[in-house]
């Protein structure tokens, strides 16, 4: 299991469009991928799960990846948060 913290750099936070893109991205991997904000943790397999965290710009979230392809999954998620999120 590996985890990494991210600060949401998109001013609008994680709304429907980036949440949908994140669900599509994570479905490519076998690993279980979760997102944590504060004390609440949800699996990133559902748009509603992600939106329920209400992650806004400036919030810190933690991505937790556990499974056989966890390194590849975290690399893809890292690219998403650093490059793609601000354009969605």
N, C-alpha and C positions, 0 to 999 in steps of 0.2 A: 504494500500500500504506500502510495506517495501522495503528498498534498502540496499545494502552493497557494499563497495569498495573492490577491489582485485588488487593486484599487480601480473602481469603475471610473474610467476617464471620459466616457460619453456623458455629456451634460444631461441627456434625457434618461440615463440609466439603462436598465435592461427592460425594454418595453416589448411589445408583441413581435415586432420584426426581428430583432436580434435574438430573442428567446427562441423563435421558430428556427432560425439559422443554427443556434446552439444545439437544439434537439436533433436536427438533421445531421449535424457534425458528429455528435456523440453516438448516434445509431450505427456508425461505421465500425465501431469498436466493440469487442466482447467484454471489456472491463466494465465494472460497475462504476458509474461516475456520479458523484454527488456534489452539491453546492451548499455551503454553510454561510449563514449570515447571522451574527450574534449567536444565540443558543439554538437556532433552528437549522436543521439540515434536511434537504430534500434531494431525491434522485432527479437527475437531469434526463428524464425520459418522457417528460410531459411539459407542454407549454404552461399549463396551469400551475404545476409545481414550481417552475421558475418564477412565474409572475407573482406567486403567493409570497415570495420573499421581499417583493417591492424594493429591489436594489436600485438605488438612485445614484446619480453622479457624485463621486466622492466617497461612497460607501466602500468598505473593505469586505470582500467575500473570500472564502476559501474553497478551492476545488480539491476534492478527494477522489483519487482514482485507485481502484483495486482490481487486479486481474492480469491475465497473461500478456495483454498488449498495453499495459498501463503507461509505459514510457512513450510509445507512439501516440497514445491518446493525449497525454499531457503536452506533448510537443504541439499537436494540432490545436489544442485548447489555448496554449500559450500564444500561438500565432493569431488565433481568433481575438483574444483579449488585447493584444498589443497592436494589431494592424486592422482587423476587420470591424470591430465593435464601433469604432468612432465613425465609420462610414455608413452604418445602417440606421 
